[in-house]
Amino acid sequence: MSVPADTTSPSPALDVFPSASIAPVSPYIFSGFLEHLGRCIYGGILPATRTTFPHTPRVPCPDAQFTETPRELLTPEGFRVDVLEVLRDELRVPLVRWPGGNYVSSYNWKDGVGPKEARKRRPELAWGGEESNVFGTDEFIAWCRVAKIEPYIVFNMGTGTLEDALHWIEYCNGTGDTYYANLRRQNTGRDEPHNVKYWALGNEVWGEWQVGQQTASAYATKARQWAHAIRLVDPSVVLVGCGETGVDHWDGVVLDELVDKVELHSIHLYTGFGPRDRSQVDKEYGRGVYGPDAAEYSIEVCKGLINKARFARNVSKPIKIAFDEYGVWDETVGTPQNGLEQFYNFADALAMASWLNVFIRQADVVDIACIAQSVNVISPLITSPTGLFRQTIYWPLYLFSRYMRDGIAVRVALESPTFAGETLPQWIASVKGRPKDLDASAVLHVDPGTSARSLRVAVVNRSEHASYEVPIRIAFERVGVQVEVHELWHQDVHARNGWGKEDEVSVKTRTERWNGRWTFREHSFTLLVLELPQ
């Protein structure tokens, strides 16, 4: 059963204001995340080997029979070529967060450096099973170099100590004649430091599932001390404080204490949770597709908490948000038992497009966003030992990364019918207001070589059954006679890509004459590129 739109809402219309800039779009909102979970590292970044596969007692993929990846499908460093090429060349991922995630809260970085045959195999406390430590700091940095990706490392603030953290900074960034800087030289055979700029002060320390959970005040006191000491080793690092969802008591307490010690505040949120029982299946579409409205509210509230804390401590520097875990995740489908391998449908792709619209509209405060995760684990990519396929959620990421990253986010005003059904979280309608069927963002792009200007407008029609003809008014600008159209649509909102049907859901691109209006099909994502004549 579907829920109709609110027919009392005004007729749809979209106004775009190219001269009303929000902020340049940070390329880091297209970042990724790797965690030692399921087949993310072993089978995703590295090929699975008899040492690492399976690295938990659970079944990590539908085919549990071990198969080696042929050498010709690997880089000289031993990384999977296909995954590298998609992340580096297609999605152009600029930054990746590692090693967790929940995993980091009992991770000892010293177990993952030095000769592989001497590395300690450990119980893995976050997700269960064992960790081989075949992939550690030096392997992560080597992979980042090949992938042309900025590394972002999370400190262990669960079982880890401040001394461990200082040694890790020294190992990665030290240039002097010190023990851990020399140990890095010995292990890598290179004098060049790893130059890790971004470091997070723990992961989800507020969560009861964490090893080393703390109260907000206890964490804030500890993190302030850590930040002070870390900058004595390397004053150039960028530190990210551990927030919750942006709207919680934790966020306010931590920001009040840390706002003068960090550059970014981390928040996490997932949307798209499915029904807990099959009697609720008729509500699944609306719960998933409209959920990203909660992320926008989280950002807006968090921005207020940041500015409140800045005012109290007289902090002049801007503090940005690192939304360094987000995504579409149905916990009843992607579970620890299957390594969080979720096979996404077309409705999930619409939710992902709405997530990315949120980040564009909030470009003035969101500096980093890391999709969780980059491969195999609730991911746009699924691999086999010899290949991969792109999930439905890959396509919004691809289009936004290609067309919306190099420009200035500009303001839009949107009239749209609203959704009258149940959302998840349920408070969206009561606190933020009923979500609109149409969801939009826009970016003004100026070609650095020719100064040619274009306007990129991303529109998600989240209505399951209604199409909308929408006047699109571009304020104070003439528009070219043609429009480049990139459309993601499938007649079945449950359609999936998979082995043997890798292109069941994919983008269709065409050029049409522009007449100032566009019909957005039911349950569709459309990206329009409009030339703005000089």
C-alpha positions, -999 to 999 in steps of 0.1 A, spaced: 0 0 0 14 34 -10 7 67 7 -4 96 -16 11 130 -16 -6 158 3 -28 173 -24 -33 205 -4 3 214 -11 10 241 -36 18 234 -73 54 224 -77 79 250 -88 117 254 -85 135 287 -83 173 287 -86 194 317 -76 229 315 -92 240 348 -76 230 337 -41 260 316 -32 260 293 -1 297 282 -2 322 264 -24 314 227 -24 341 208 -5 355 179 -25 358 160 8 320 155 9 327 127 -16 349 108 8 350 71 18 354 48 48 373 15 53 368 -6 84 380 -41 92 345 -55 89 333 -83 67 349 -82 32 358 -45 32 395 -49 36 401 -86 29 383 -93 -4 377 -56 -11 409 -36 -9 432 -66 -7 424 -100 -23 413 -126 2 440 -151 11 440 -183 31 454 -162 60 427 -137 60 397 -155 45 374 -159 63 387 -136 90 356 -141 111 337 -173 120 307 -158 102 300 -163 65 313 -130 49 297 -134 15 271 -156 -3 298 -179 -17 319 -190 13 342 -212 -8 377 -197 -9 389 -186 -43 422 -167 -49 423 -135 -70 446 -139 -100 479 -119 -97 471 -101 -130 441 -84 -113 464 -68 -86 487 -38 -85 524 -44 -78 516 -35 -42 490 -63 -41 459 -42 -41 428 -50 -62 430 -30 -95 392 -29 -102 383 -14 -68 411 11 -71 400 22 -105 364 28 -95 372 47 -64 401 67 -79 390 73 -115 352 71 -115 341 83 -81 373 103 -76 372 97 -38 394 124 -22 398 112 14 392 79 32 387 73 69 403 42 85 405 19 105 370 24 120 344 26 130 337 3 160 368 -17 151 392 11 162 381 11 198 402 -20 206 428 -16 178 465 -14 186 482 1 156 516 -14 166 501 -49 158 498 -38 122 533 -27 113 565 -45 106 571 -79 89 537 -95 82 549 -129 94 556 -114 128 523 -95 132 500 -105 160 467 -122 152 441 -108 176 405 -114 187 383 -88 170 360 -74 196 337 -51 176 323 -75 150 336 -109 163 362 -133 150 399 -127 144 420 -100 128 452 -110 110 467 -74 110 479 -81 74 465 -46 65 479 -19 88 491 17 88 518 13 61 495 -7 38 468 19 42 491 47 33 505 28 4 470 22 -9 461 59 -4 491 69 -25 482 45 -54 445 57 -51 455 94 -49 435 96 -17 441 117 14 444 95 45 422 101 76 430 81 107 409 75 138 426 72 172 417 44 196 401 62 225 387 29 239 415 6 249 442 30 235 463 53 256 475 88 249 510 74 247 499 51 219 484 80 201 515 101 203 536 72 191 512 68 161 516 105 152 554 102 155 554 71 134 533 86 106 545 122 105 579 123 123 609 137 104 635 136 132 659 110 144 634 95 168 624 59 176 591 57 158 601 79 129 631 56 124 608 25 128 587 38 99 618 42 78 629 7 86 595 -8 78 588 11 46 623 16 32 615 53 27 626 84 45 594 103 34 569 106 63 533 95 57 521 131 63 487 122 77 469 155 82 434 144 94 430 126 128 398 118 147 397 118 185 379 85 187 348 69 172 312 69 187 327 70 222 291 77 234 278 43 222 271 15 246 284 -10 220 318 6 222 348 -9 240 356 20 264 322 39 263 324 72 282 301 99 293 302 132 274 319 151 301 345 124 307 352 121 269 355 159 265 380 162 294 401 134 280 399 146 244 410 181 254 441 167 270 448 145 240 444 174 216 469 195 236 495 167 237 490 157 200 498 192 188 530 191 208 541 163 185 527 178 153 510 212 154 499 210 118 473 182 122 436 187 117 417 172 146 381 160 145 361 158 178 337 129 184 301 140 181 269 119 181 241 128 156 244 166 159 212 170 179 221 152 212 231 163 247 265 147 239 271 171 210 265 202 231 287 191 260 316 180 238 315 212 216 314 234 247 346 218 259 365 211 226 355 239 202 388 257 206 409 225 203 394 209 171 388 219 135 358 197 128 330 180 148 320 145 137 284 134 135 269 100 123 235 90 110 222 62 88 188 61 71 168 35 52 161 11 80 135 -14 68 105 -29 86 111 -49 118 83 -73 108 67 -80 74 34 -64 84 52 -31 81 65 -37 45 40 -12 30 58 16 49 93 6 38 96 29 7 86 61 26 108 53 56 138 49 34 135 76 7 124 105 29 148 97 58 177 120 47 156 150 59 167 140 94 203 145 84 196 181 73 180 189 106 209 173 124 233 196 105 212 227 112 210 220 149 247 211 151 257 243 134 238 262 161 256 242 188 290 250 172 283 287 170 270 287 206 302 271 218 324 294 196 307 324 212 312 311 247 349 305 242 355 334 218 367 312 190 371 331 158 381 302 135 352 284 117 345 249 130 331 226 103 311 193 104 326 160 94 297 137 86 321 109 86 297 80 87 265 82 67 246 60 44 215 39 36 215 9 58 187 -15 67 199 -33 98 176 -62 91 193 -69 58 230 -59 63 238 -77 95 270 -87 114 262 -123 104 267 -115 67 294 -89 70 269 -60 65 266 -69 28 234 -52 17 221 -55 -18 205 -21 -26 173 -15 -46 163 15 -67 145 32 -38 178 32 -19 194 51 -48 168 78 -44 177 81 -7 214 84 -16 206 112 -40 187 130 -13 216 126 11 239 143 -14 214 171 -19 216 177 18 254 181 17 253 205 -12 227 227 5 247 227 37 280 234 19 288 263 43 293 239 73 298 204 60 334 199 50 337 161 51 312 133 44 323 97 43 299 71 29 300 40 50 316 21 35 337 21 3 335 -16 -7 314 -46 1 301 -34 35 268 -14 30 286 -1 0 281 10 -36 305 -17 -47 303 -55 -44 332 -77 -54 339 -113 -62 374 -127 -63 376 -117 -100 353 -88 -105 328 -63 -91 294 -47 -98 281 -12 -91 251 -11 -69 221 12 -74 235 37 -49 267 40 -70 250 62 -96 240 92 -75 275 92 -61 290 91 -96 268 119 -109 273 142 -79 311 136 -79 313 144 -116 290 174 -118 284 189 -84 319 189 -67 337 217 -86 316 247 -80 297 269 -56 265 257 -40 237 282 -47 203 287 -31 171 271 -43 135 277 -34 112 247 -39 74 244 -38 63 208 -37 35 184 -26 45 168 7 46 132 19 18 122 44 31 88 53 54 75 81 90 85 81 120 70 99 129 86 122 93 94 129 100 129 143 108 143 108 72 153 101 65 167 136 98 186 142 111 195 108 78 194 89 64 170 64 91 161 38 86 173 3 82 149 -26 107 170 -46 142 175 -33 167 197 -50 201 213 -49 222 234 -73 258 243 -81 272 271 -102 303 258 -121 328 280 -138 353 263 -161 388 274 -150 402 274 -185 374 291 -206 354 309 -178 323 292 -193 295 290 -168 270 263 -162 243 255 -136 239 220 -124 205 212 -108 199 179 -90 163 169 -84 149 138 -67 112 131 -72 107 110 -41 70 103 -48 65 66 -55 37 72 -80 33 108 -90 52 126 -118 55 164 -117 58 190 -144 79 217 -128 87 253 -140 124 259 -133 131 296 -130 167 308 -131 169 342 -114 186 370 -132 203 348 -158 198 338 -194 199 301 -201 212 283 -231 188 266 -256 198 231 -247 199 211 -215 221 180 -208 200 155 -189 213 126 -167 183 105 -154 182 76 -131 149 58 -133 135 23 -132 99 13 -133 104 -10 -103 115 7 -70 127 -27 -58 150 -33 -88 186 -42 -80 219 -46 -98 237 -79 -93 258 -106 -109 245 -112 -144 224 -79 -143 251 -54 -135 233 -26 -155 197 -33 -145 198 2 -129 220 28 -146 220 64 -157 206 75 -191 221 106 -206 206 128 -234 204 164 -247 171 181 -252 159 216 -260 153 237 -229 119 254 -225 120 264 -188 101 234 -175 109 198 -168 88 168 -161 103 147 -133 91 111 -135 78 93 -105 105 79 -82 134 94 -103 166 113 -99 175 138 -126 206 160 -129 202 189 -154 232 208 -168 223 242 -181 247 265 -199 247 302 -188 257 323 -218 282 351 -212 
